[in-house]
Amino acid sequence: MQAFTKTLKIRNQLIDLSIPKIMGILNITPDSFFDGGKYAQDDAILQQTEKMLREGASFIDIGGYSSRPGADDISEEEEKRRVMPVITLLQNHFPEVHISIDTFRANIAREAVERGAVIINDISGGEADEKMLPTVADLAVPYVLMHRRGNAQTMAQLTDYTHLIQDICLYFTKKVHELQALGHYEVMLDVGFGFSKDIKQNYHLLRHLSVFHSFGLPLLVGISRKSMIYKALGITAAEALNGTGILHTLALQAGASILRVHDVKEAKEAIQLIQIWQEADKI
């Protein structure tokens, strides 16, 4: 694994990413591919958040718009209705929690940060809302820049690349330059596993993940229970925990700084074992 040390500045606090961190997923959606509808009530939301924090999550990623292929489009008002009360709820019960808002809409991102979110996780890389990148720069919070083509309704058909790795590198180069021109440097890269990539392309990306260290930015990997696991194995998302752990291990070996996961305990164990494995040469 290539040595990679990076700090992330949140609320004037520097978070050391030399030991990978975990972002726990909290989907406030009725139709997410794995846990849609599970966290519709305050008690369930608080219980799941407390569990993820206890098990070792450093960040809680709140999403109100399902990004699974073919998911229904919802209005900005509906997305706001879903996520804003949850941000307030978590702030009231877990005041030290680091909340990430999973949205591609600049207005949602701004209000979420004003309510207490400290990271913007944008699956569209600013492509879905021309106001997003200027908004990120204005808010001065860390930004997860993900690669995707199209949207939830079209991305499954947009998998034709000239050169997959090079095309994604060119995309990141353009977007990082745009952000830096706006004076924003707190950026994490997400290659977008499962977004406008077929199964073979996803594994090719994972196999060559270390290429993206050339940007000198932390890599966030969102691979948890995705179809590249369960479709490849002929199982369901509910049965994909073991496969998720195997791919998390490969991602950590390739230098992932943050794992975005449904299952925090198991991801934490993968990180701990990788750390022990890395230290074994020092005997």
Residue pairs with C-beta under 8 A, 6 or more apart in sequence:
1 252
1 253
1 254
1 255
1 274
1 278
2 210
2 213
2 254
2 255
4 17
4 18
4 213
4 218
4 255
4 257
5 16
5 17
5 18
6 17
6 18
6 216
6 217
6 218
6 257
7 14
7 15
7 16
7 17
8 14
8 15
8 17
8 142
8 186
8 188
8 218
9 15
9 142
9 186
10 98
10 118
10 119
10 141
10 142
11 118
15 21
15 58
17 218
17 257
17 258
19 271
19 275
20 252
20 256
20 257
20 258
20 259
20 271
20 274
21 58
21 59
21 257
21 258
21 259
22 56
22 57
22 58
22 59
22 258
22 259
22 261
22 264
22 267
22 268
22 271
23 57
23 58
23 59
23 60
23 61
23 100
23 220
23 258
23 259
23 260
23 261
24 49
24 52
24 53
24 57
24 59
24 60
24 61
24 261
24 262
24 264
25 35
25 61
25 63
25 224
25 260
25 261
25 262
26 39
26 45
26 48
26 49
26 52
26 60
26 61
26 62
26 63
26 86
27 35
27 36
27 38
27 39
27 63
27 66
28 39
28 40
28 45
28 62
28 63
28 64
28 82
28 83
28 86
29 36
29 37
29 63
29 64
29 65
29 66
29 82
30 36
30 37
30 40
30 66
31 37
31 66
31 68
31 71
31 72
32 63
32 66
32 68
33 66
33 68
33 225
33 226
33 227
33 237
34 224
34 225
34 237
34 238
34 262
35 262
36 66
38 44
38 48
39 45
39 48
42 89
45 86
45 89
45 90
46 89
46 90
46 93
49 60
49 90
49 93
49 94
49 97
50 94
51 264
52 60
52 264
53 60
53 94
53 97
55 264
55 265
55 268
56 264
56 265
56 267
56 268
57 264
58 98
58 258
59 98
59 99
59 100
59 119
59 258
60 90
60 97
60 98
60 99
60 100
61 99
61 100
61 101
61 102
61 119
61 121
61 260
62 83
62 86
62 87
62 90
62 99
62 100
62 101
62 102
62 112
62 117
63 83
63 101
63 102
63 103
63 121
64 74
64 78
64 79
64 80
64 81
64 82
64 83
64 86
64 102
64 103
65 71
65 74
65 79
65 102
65 103
65 104
66 72
66 152
67 102
67 123
67 152
67 195
68 152
69 152
69 155
69 156
69 194
70 152
70 153
70 156
71 152
71 153
73 151
73 152
73 153
76 105
76 107
76 108
79 103
79 105
79 108
80 107
80 108
80 111
83 101
83 103
83 108
83 112
84 111
84 112
84 115
87 99
87 101
87 112
87 115
87 116
87 117
88 115
88 116
90 97
90 99
90 116
91 97
91 99
91 115
91 116
98 118
98 119
99 112
99 116
99 117
99 118
99 119
100 117
100 118
100 119
100 120
100 121
100 144
101 108
101 109
101 112
101 113
101 117
101 119
101 120
101 121
102 121
102 123
103 109
103 112
103 120
103 121
103 122
104 122
104 123
104 124
104 127
104 128
104 129
104 132
105 128
105 129
105 132
106 129
106 131
106 132
106 134
106 135
107 131
109 117
109 120
109 122
109 132
109 135
109 136
109 139
110 135
110 139
112 120
113 120
113 139
113 141
117 141
118 141
118 142
119 141
119 142
119 143
119 144
120 132
120 136
120 139
120 141
120 142
120 143
120 144
121 144
121 146
121 190
122 128
122 132
122 136
122 143
122 144
122 145
122 146
123 146
123 148
123 192
123 195
124 132
124 146
124 148
124 151
125 145
125 146
125 147
125 148
125 171
125 175
126 132
126 133
126 136
126 145
126 175
126 178
127 148
128 151
133 175
133 178
133 179
133 182
133 184
134 182
136 143
136 179
136 182
136 184
137 179
137 182
137 183
137 184
140 184
140 186
141 186
142 186
142 187
142 188
143 179
143 184
143 186
143 187
143 188
144 187
144 188
144 189
144 190
144 220
145 172
145 175
145 176
145 179
145 187
145 188
145 189
145 190
146 189
146 190
146 191
146 192
146 195
147 168
147 171
147 172
147 190
147 191
147 192
147 195
147 196
148 155
148 192
148 195
148 196
149 155
149 158
149 195
149 196
150 157
150 158
150 196
155 195
155 196
156 196
158 196
159 196
159 197
159 198
159 201
161 167
161 201
164 197
164 201
164 204
164 205
165 204
165 205
165 208
165 211
168 191
168 192
168 205
168 212
169 211
169 212
169 214
172 189
172 212
172 215
173 215
176 187
176 215
176 217
179 185
179 187
187 217
188 217
188 218
188 219
188 220
188 257
188 258
189 212
189 215
189 217
189 218
189 219
189 220
190 219
190 220
190 221
190 222
190 260
191 205
191 209
191 212
191 219
191 221
192 222
193 202
193 205
193 206
193 221
193 222
193 223
193 226
193 228
194 202
194 222
194 223
194 226
194 227
194 228
197 205
199 227
199 228
199 231
199 232
202 226
202 228
203 228
206 223
206 247
206 250
206 251
206 254
209 219
209 221
209 251
209 254
209 255
209 256
210 254
210 255
212 219
213 219
213 255
218 257
218 258
219 254
219 255
219 256
219 257
219 258
220 256
220 257
220 258
220 259
220 260
221 248
221 251
221 256
221 258
221 259
221 260
222 260
223 229
223 244
223 247
223 248
223 251
223 259
224 244
224 248
224 259
224 260
224 261
224 262
224 263
224 267
225 237
225 238
225 240
225 241
225 244
225 262
225 263
226 237
226 240
227 237
228 247
229 240
229 243
229 244
229 247
230 236
230 237
230 239
230 240
230 243
232 243
233 239
233 240
233 243
235 243
241 263
241 266
244 261
244 262
244 263
244 266
245 266
245 267
245 269
245 270
248 256
248 259
248 261
248 266
248 267
248 270
249 270
249 273
249 274
251 259
252 259
252 270
252 271
252 274
253 274
259 267
259 270
259 271
261 267
